[in-house]
């Protein structure tokens, strides 16, 4: 039975840091046939879901991370597991993939549940937990934004669908660029932006915690490079070892039942200081950084969990 990885093109993978790559390696080590599922490779035909996918052998060689075999066309009856690992943004292709994967038989494990990925915007969903997050405003109206900035002095402005630290601005009290930044992020009121009270601990980095079925898998502190306020690795941030605090555990305990109920098994949450910032469900990363910092092989834990889910389904 096949394991499919819906992901960006193989040639775009950076094997030294890519989480999807080591999940594929672990799946292969566990004896599962691994297939690369490209965007557009899902077909709805004859009331069943079909796939156009490439059989690959992932190998632990950065220069040649995959051996490609044959392209195949097969139905969902030949599939055990689908990992949704295409990178954000959550665009029209991503949305279509979730709709089509919704049609899969319940016998197929999907990591994460497609309908829940649609539901959980990585920046907006967390706002329901108002005691966990910093003061937050979502708006496209400049007057709302100006009032929020006046109240909180230093604020962060970012788009609702951004990723990798793109278009994230820190605006300090008295900064005359506020209006032009807000207009840029909202495209002059065409789209909503998120404004949040600046958390001073951001200067020390932000903590990514990976959760597996609501349980802490690992954590890493992402620290920004000199001359940049953004801690994301896409923006040049570096990984530093960190500890799990009582506040981190409190946040996880509150989120976990919601994530489990939604079938969001593999999730990354971002914490600055004692505040929850984002809940990442589309394609959580940082597994390799955690492995290197703590001398672990966490991808095997994820694959073992998927096998447990399969065993539970078979026993029903």
N, C-alpha and C positions, 0 to 999 in steps of 0.2 A: 504493500500500500504506500502511496506516494505522499511526501511532505513537500508542500509548495511554499515558496517565499515570494510574495508579491513585493517587488522592490524596484529601485532605480536600476538603470543599465549596469551590467556587471563591470564594464570598463570604467565606471565612475567610482567604484568602490576603493576606499583607502584601507587596505587590509590591516595596517598597523594600528588603526583606531576604530574601525567600523564594528558596531555591535551586531548587525545582521550577519556579517561574515563569520564571526565566531559562533553565532547560533547555528549557522549552517554547518560549520565544522563539527560542532557537538552533536547535531542531529545525525550527521554521517557517521561519526564515531560510534553512536548508539545503534548503528545498523539500519538506519532509515534511508530509503532512496530520496535524494534531494533534487528538487526541480526549481529552476529560475522561472518565475511567472512575471512577464513584463506587463507594463501598462497596456491595456487593450487586449490582454490575453484571456479574458473571461467572456464566455459566450452563453447566452440563454437560448436554448434550442430544444424543441420537443418536450417542453415543460421540465427540462433538467438543465443544470449548469454544466457547461463544458469548458475545457481549458486548452489553450495552446501554450505549451511550456517546454523548456529546454532541460533535459537531464544533465546534471553537472556533478562532478566530484570536487568538492572543496578540498583544498590541500594547504598545509601549513607552510606555504612558500609565498612570501610577499611579491616576488617577481612574477609568479604564475599562480595566483590564488585559486583558479578554477580550471579543471579539465572539462571541456564541453563535449557532450556526446550527441545524441540525436534530439531533434525537435519531435514532440509527440502531441497528438490530439486525443483527448480522453475525457470521459464523463466523471461526474462527482463520485460515482460508485468505486472509482479506483483511488480515491483520495481519503487520507486520514486526517491531515492537518493542513491548515493554511495560516501562515504568518503574514499579517499585513505590516509591511515594513517600508512602504514608500515614504520618502521624506515629505514634510510639510512644504508648501502651504496646502491647506485643505481646499483644493480647487475643484473644478467640475469633474476632472478625471477621478479624483479621490472619492468624490460623492457618488459617481456612477459605480465605482468598484464596490462601495458599501451596499448600494442597492442590489447589485447582482449577487453579492455574497450572502445577502439576506435570504436568498432563495435556496441556499444549500440545505441539504438534509441535516437533521439534528445529529446525525451520526458523525458529522465532520466537526472537528475542533477548529475554531477560528480564534486566533490570538491577535487583537482583541475583538470582542463582539462588534460587528459592523454597525448595528443600530446605536450602540452606546458611543462609538467613536463619533458618530454624527451628533449625538446629544451633547457631548462633553467638549465644548470649546475650551481649549487649554488655558485661556485667560479669563473667560467669563464664568465658567462653571463654578470656580472656587468662590465667587462673590456671595454665594448662598451661605457660606460659613463666615459670617461677618466678624465673629470673635477671633478668627484665625488670621485674617488678612489685614493689611494696612488700609487706611481710609482710601476709598476707590470711587472714581467717577467714570461712567461710560457715556459719552456724548459726542455729538458733532457740532454742538452749538457753542460758539466762542464765549458768550456771556457766562454760561455755566462754567466753562473752563477757567475764565478769569476769576470768578468768585472762588472756585476751588483753590486756585493757586494763591490767591490773597489769604485764604484761611490757613493754608499749610506751608506757605513760604517756598520751600524747595520741593519740587514734584518731579515725577517721572512721567513722560508722555510716550506712548507707543501704540502701534496699530493693533487691532483686535486679532488679526490673522498673521502677524509677523512670526519669524522664527530665526534662530541663530544670532540674535542680538541686532538684527537689521532694524533701522529706523527707531531705535530706542534713545530717547533724549533725556538728560537730567537738566532741569531748568532751575537755577537758583533765584532767590529773591532779588529783584531788581534787574534781572536779565531782560534786555530789550528785544531779544530774539523770540520771546514767547509766542507772540502772535504769528510770526512767519513759520515757526516750527509747527504750531497747531494747524495752521492752514495747509502746510505741507503734508502732515500725517493724515489729515481728514480730506485732503484734496479739495480744499475750500468748501468744506461742509458736505461733501458728497458721501463720505464714509465716517463711521464712528471711530473714536479713539479712546484709549484707556488712559486715565490719569490716576496716579497713585502717590500718596505721601511718601517722600523719600525716606528710606530707612538708613540711618548713618552706618550701620554695620555692613552695608553694601561695599564700603571701602575696603573691607577685609575679605570680601568674596561672597559667593552664594553657594549654598549647599544643595547638591543633587542627591536625593535619596531614591533608590530603586526599590519598588515594592513588587513582590511576587505573591499574588492572591492575598493582598492586604498585609503581608508580612515583610518586614525590612530585609532586603537582600544585601544591600551595601550602600555606602555613601561616599561622596567625594566633595571636597571644597574646590570650586572653580574660582580662580583668582585672576583679575584682569591684568593685562600687560601695562607697563609704564606708559602714561599718556593717554589712557583709554579707560572709561568707566565701566565698560561692558565685560562681564566675566565669562561669557560664552566661549567655548572652544573655537567656534566658527570665527570669532572676533579676535582670536589670539590668546585667549585665557589659558592658564595652565592648571593642572590637577595637583591638589595637595591633600594629604591624608587628613582625616577629620574624625571627630567622635560623634556618636549619637547621644543627644541630650534628653533629659526628661521631657522638655518641651517638644522635641521632635517626636518622641513616642506618643505624647498626648495628641499631637496633630494627626499622626498616623492612626491612632485608635479611633479618632472621630471619622476619618475618611474611609477607613477600611470596610465597614459594613456597606457603605454606599457603592464602593468600587466592586466589591464581591457580588452584590446584587445585580450590578450592571454587566457582569462578565468581563470586567476590565482587569485582566490577570496580571499583565506586565505594564507597570506604570512608573513614571518618574515624577516626583514632586520636587519643587524648588522652594527652598526656605532661606530667607535672609533674616539674621537675628532670631527673633522669636515669631516671625510672621510668615505665613504661607503666601507664596507669590503666584505659582502656576501649578497645574496638574497636567502632565504630559501623557497623552494616551495614543497618539498617532504612530510615533516611531521612537520610543525612549532610547537614549544612548547612555554612554559612560561605563558600560560593562568592562571594556578593556582597561580603562584607567583604574578602575577598582581592582581588577585582577593584578595589575602591575604593582599598585601601591601596597596591597595586602597579601600578595603571593597566593592568589586564589584561582579557581577555575569556575566562576559563577555560571557560565553558560551551561555547564553540565547540570547544575541545579535546576535551571529553567527547563531543559529538555526532559529531565526526570519528572518534573511536575506535569509536563504535557503527557507523558506516558501514564502518570497516575490518573489524569482526566480520562484518557482512553480506556484504561482498565475499569474505571467507574462506569463508563457508558456501556462497556461490554457486559458488565455484571447485572445491568438492569433488565 
